[in-house]
């Protein structure tokens, strides 16, 4: 049972979309924007938000596809994946996802340090937001498949990236390109891990890799004021 609430927030284009909000447990360490995979703000994303709230962060996770498919969330079956891809690649502009992330960042910036993390599609959004926002203290992106295509952009805050060694969609040659173009970015490759290794609902879930990546993410945030 997740403990946050889905609220409505006005975005830069005037649209009101759902945003999953969780208050921090204990002393507030800062704000965190957590960006979904292509599957919406589903059970996995809500549980991940709750986990970071337990670590002391006030978390906002925008439902990026609310304009095209209000309340959209799905699982990981082949049929679900096709539904999600149709929205992510055909109906919803990527730039709008970045703008929604920036809106959430700016809202949290009014109350202190802000961090960002995201997974798959959200990993690429995390990278783009880190390159654009002046209100981020640090960023941690997981298996963002399009990051290598954005090598001309540079993060404005301390940034780390996480990739699975056996990711079927992100070749290690792309990871090497990112490393070469951004020597200041910490890039971690998890041996034997596949795409989606952080998600316990997916067949590629790797608990050891997920635990280590979360530990590194928290260390990054705490080293930068969180």
N, C-alpha and C positions, 0 to 999 in steps of 0.2 A: 504494500500500500504506500503510494508516494504521498508526500506531505505538503507539497507546494500547491499553489493555486494558479489556474489559467486566467489571466486578466487581459483586458484589452488595452492596447497602446497605439497612439497615432504615430505613423511613420512619416518620412520626409515627403512622400507623395500625397499625403492626406488620408491614406487608407488606415483603417483601424484593424490590426491583426492581433491574434492571440499571442500572449507571451507568458510562458510558464515562469512563475516567480517563487523563489524559496528564500525564506529568511535564514540568516546564519544561526547556527547553534553556538552558544557561548559568546566569547568576545569576537566582535566583527573584525576580520582581517582585511576586508576590502570587497570590491564588487567583482563579479565574474560574469562575462557573457559567454554562454556555451551554445555552440552552433551545431545543429542537427546533421545527421546523414540525409540521404535523399528520402528516407522513410518517415519523415515528419518528427514531431515531438512525441515520439512513442514511448512505450514503457521503459525501454533501455535508456533513452535520453532523459526521461524524468528521474529515473533511478540514479543516473550519473550526476544530474543536477543536485539531487538530495545528498549524494555523497560529498560533493564539494561544499554544500551548505553545512554538513557535519564538520567539515574542516575549517569552518569559520567564514565562509564567503556568502555574500548575498548574491544570488544567481538569477539571471534573466536568460531565458532561452526562447527566442522568437520563432513562431510557427510560420516559416518563410513562405509556404505555399497557400496561405489562407486566402489570398486574393483569387487564385485559380480554383482551389478545392478546399473550402472552409472546413477546418477540423480534420484535415487529412492526416492519417497516421496508419501505418501498415507494418506487417511483419517482414519475413525474409524468404518467403517461398518464391519460386520462379515467377509466378503470376504477380505477386506483390512487387517484385523487382521491376517487372515490365511496366506496371502502373506508375511506379515512382520515377522511372527513367523518362517516361512520357512527359511528366510534369517538369522534371529537372532539366531536361535537354530540349524539350519542344515548346513548353508553354510559359515557363517562368524565367525572366531575365536574370542572369547571374549578378549583374551590376546592382539589381534591386536587393538581392540578398545581402550584398556588401553594405548598401545604404542602411538596411534594417539593422545590421550589426552595429554600424556606426551610431545610429540613433540610440540603441541600447547602451552603448559605451558612454555616450554623452550624458544620458540620464544618470548613470551610476557615478560619473565623474564629479557630480555635484556633492558627493558625500565621501570622496577619498580616492584612493588608488583603484585602478580598474585593470583587470586581466582578461584574457580571452583564450578559449580553447575550442576545438571543433574536430569533427570526425568525418573522414571521407569527403563528401561534398563540403561539409563544414570545415574540414582541414584546409581546403583551398580558400574558402571565405575567410578563415582565420588569417591566412597569409596575406590576402588582399587588404584586410582591415589593418593588419600590423604595418603595412606599407603606406596606408593612407591616414590613419588616425594619429592625432597629436595628444590624445588623452589615454593612451595605453601605457601601463608600466611594464608589461611583459606579455608574450604570446607563446602558446604551445599548440602546434597543429599535428593532427594524426592523419597519416596516409591520404594526403590531398593529391589527387591524381593529376591536377592541372597546374601544380606549382611550377613544374619544370618549364611550362610554357610562359611563365611570368618572370623569367630570370632578369628581365630588365628593370624590375622593381626591387627596391631595397627596404627592409623593415625599419621603422623609426623607433623601435623599442627592442630590448633583448628578446630573442626569439629562438625557440627550439622546434625541431620537427622529428616525428617518429614514423618509421616505415617498417613493414614486415619484409623479411628477406625473400620470402616466397610469394609475395603479392602478385596475383595473376594479372593485375591491371596496371601496375607501376613497375616497369623494368628497373633494375639496378643502374642501368645507364642513365636514366632520368635522375636518380638520386645522386649519382656522381656529378652530373651537370649542376645540380643545385649546390653541392659542396664546393665545386670549383668556382662558381659565380658568387658564392656568399660565404667566405671563410669565417666570418664572425658568427654565423648561425650554427648552433649546435645541432647536428644531424645524427640521429641514432637509428641504427638498423638492428632489428631483433631477429636473431638467428632462428631459422625454422618457422617463424611466424608468418601468417598469411594476411590477406586483406580483412579488415574488421576484427583484428585480434583483441581489441578492447571490449568487444560486445559478447556477453555471455549467452545471447540468444542466437548467435551465429555459429556455423560449424567450424569456422577458423578461430574461435575464441581460444586465446592462449593466456591462462591466468597468471603465469609467471611474467610474461611480457607486459601484460596489462598492469600488474602491480608495480613493476619497475618503471614503466613509463609514467604512471601516476606519481610515484615517488619523485622522479626527476622533475615533473611538472610543478609539484608543490615546492621543491627546493628552488626552482627558478623563481616562482612567485614570491617566496619568502626572502630570497636574496635581493628582490626589487621592491621591498616595502610591504609585502603581503604576509 
